[in-house]
Every structure is written in structure tokens, then in C-alpha cells.
Amino acid sequence: MGILPRFEGEKPGKKGSGDAKGQQIPVAEVAQQAVERLELPEPVIRTSPDEDFVQVVHVPTWMWVEKSSWGPVTETVKVPGVQVTATARPRLAVWSMGDGATVSCTGPGTPYSAKYRSDAESPDCGHTYRRASLAEPGKTFTVPCG
């Protein structure tokens, strides 16, 4: 899943605190519960040219994830005597471009706007198709989502 708990205070492997029945619960188990309860948002992806339109060979495509879906998500689990907070932070967006290329971006990317030249490359997350998709099924490159 790509989420690793970080323990602050009590070391992993030490006993946690008791539950309602007085049984000891390891801190690592409480941390795992917090991780499992994280509700990660579905990324909202955008491209320019827009993904619903034809992409053009040799013209830079800008790619970004909406900031509303790119941010930390936190969940806290409390049991008697211990509280664990898990935080998931996005670090990398990986785009499969359909032409065999994979683009890895270390942030959400920069949204394209009219302040940039139409032939400008994205400063942090983009791809330029180097060949047409005419020989592909449906004459398109398939870009998997989700």
C-alpha cells in the first residue's frame, strides 16, 4: 500500500495499553488500525490539451492532479492509554501514457494556463508524444485511469 507507520513516543513492538477488557494491545496493531481507516481520495487528473480532446504529436502535454486531491490525509485511533495518528502524504504521481512511456512526477504538477506559451513544456510534469497512434487499436493510445 505504500504507507509505513512512524512511531513517536513508544517504540514499535512494546506493549500498548489495555482495551476495554484489560487486554494488552500492541502499539503496532493500533497503528495498523489507523492506516486501514485512512480514506485516500481518488486523484482528480487534468491535462492540457484536455484528456477529452485529441493530443498532438510533438506538442507538449501538461499533466497535473487537482490540489484538492493532493494532500495529506490523517486518521487517529484511540484505545485506553494510547492514541495513534496515521498520516498519508502523496509523494509521486505516475502516469502511463499509452505509447509505452511512463512519467513520474514528484508533485501534483503545474496546471496549464494562458500565461504560458502554447508550445511550452510543463515545468514539472509533462509528456510529448513522438509518434502518432494510427497503428494502435482504435487509432488511439489507451491511457489507463485509476
C-alpha positions in Angstrom: 0.0 0.0 0.0 3.0 2.3 0.4 2.1 3.6 3.8 4.5 3.0 6.6 3.7 3.9 10.2 6.1 6.2 12.0 6.1 5.7 15.8 6.6 8.7 18.1 7.0 8.1 21.7 6.5 4.4 22.4 8.7 2.1 20.3 7.0 -0.5 18.0 6.9 -3.9 19.5 6.4 -2.5 23.0 3.1 -3.3 24.6 0.4 -0.7 24.1 -2.3 -0.2 26.6 -5.3 -2.2 27.6 -8.6 -2.4 25.8 -12.0 -2.3 27.5 -11.4 -5.9 28.7 -8.0 -5.1 30.2 -6.1 -7.0 27.4 -2.8 -5.5 26.2 -2.9 -4.1 22.6 0.4 -3.7 20.9 1.0 -0.2 19.6 1.8 -1.6 16.1 -1.7 -3.1 16.0 -3.3 0.2 16.9 -1.1 1.9 14.2 -2.3 -0.7 11.6 -5.9 0.1 12.5 -5.2 3.8 11.9 -3.6 3.0 8.5 -6.5 0.8 7.5 -9.0 3.5 8.3 -7.3 6.1 6.0 -9.7 7.2 3.3 -7.4 8.2 0.4 -9.1 10.5 -2.2 -9.4 9.4 -5.8 -7.0 11.7 -7.7 -8.6 14.2 -10.0 -6.4 14.3 -13.0 -6.1 17.1 -15.6 -4.2 17.5 -18.9 -3.7 20.2 -21.4 -4.7 19.7 -24.1 -7.7 18.3 -22.2 -7.8 14.5 -21.9 -11.1 14.5 -23.8 -9.5 16.1 -26.9 -7.0 14.8 -29.4 -3.4 15.0 -28.3 -1.0 16.3 -30.9 2.3 14.7 -31.8 5.3 16.9 -30.9 3.2 19.2 -28.8 3.8 19.1 -25.1 1.1 17.7 -22.9 0.8 19.2 -19.4 -0.4 16.9 -16.7 -1.4 17.7 -13.1 -3.5 16.4 -10.2 -6.0 18.8 -8.7 -4.7 20.2 -5.4 -7.9 19.2 -3.7 -6.9 15.5 -4.2 -3.2 16.0 -3.5 -2.6 16.5 0.2 -2.2 14.7 3.5 -4.9 12.5 4.9 -4.9 11.8 8.6 -6.7 9.2 10.8 -6.5 8.8 14.5 -7.3 5.6 16.5 -7.6 5.8 20.3 -7.7 2.9 22.8 -7.4 3.3 26.5 -3.9 4.6 27.3 -2.7 5.1 23.7 -3.5 7.2 20.7 -2.0 6.7 17.2 -2.3 9.1 14.3 -1.5 7.8 10.7 -0.9 10.4 8.0 -0.6 9.6 4.3 1.2 12.2 2.1 1.3 11.9 -1.7 4.9 11.8 -2.9 4.7 10.7 -6.5 2.3 10.7 -9.4 3.0 8.0 -12.1 1.4 8.4 -15.5 1.2 5.6 -18.1 1.0 7.4 -21.4 -0.3 4.6 -23.6 2.7 4.9 -26.0 5.0 2.8 -23.7 6.2 5.8 -21.8 5.8 6.3 -18.0 6.1 9.7 -16.5 6.9 10.0 -12.8 6.2 13.4 -11.2 7.3 14.2 -7.6 4.5 16.6 -7.0 1.0 17.4 -8.3 2.2 19.1 -11.5 1.5 22.6 -12.7 -1.8 23.5 -14.2 -1.5 24.9 -17.7 -2.8 28.5 -18.1 -2.8 31.1 -20.9 0.2 32.8 -19.2 2.4 30.1 -20.8 3.3 29.8 -24.5 1.2 27.2 -26.3 4.3 25.2 -27.2 5.9 25.5 -23.7 6.7 22.3 -21.8 5.4 21.8 -18.3 8.0 22.8 -15.7 7.4 19.6 -13.6 5.0 17.1 -15.1 4.5 16.6 -18.8 5.0 14.4 -21.8 5.4 14.9 -25.6 4.1 12.2 -27.9 6.8 11.4 -30.5 4.7 9.2 -32.8 1.1 9.0 -33.9 -1.3 6.3 -32.7 -2.7 5.4 -36.2 -1.3 1.9 -35.9 -2.9 1.3 -32.5 -6.3 -0.4 -31.9 -9.0 2.2 -32.3 -6.2 4.5 -33.6 -5.6 5.8 -30.1 -3.2 5.3 -27.2 -5.0 3.9 -24.2 -4.1 5.8 -21.0 -5.3 3.8 -18.0 -7.0 5.7 -15.3 -7.2 4.8 -11.6 
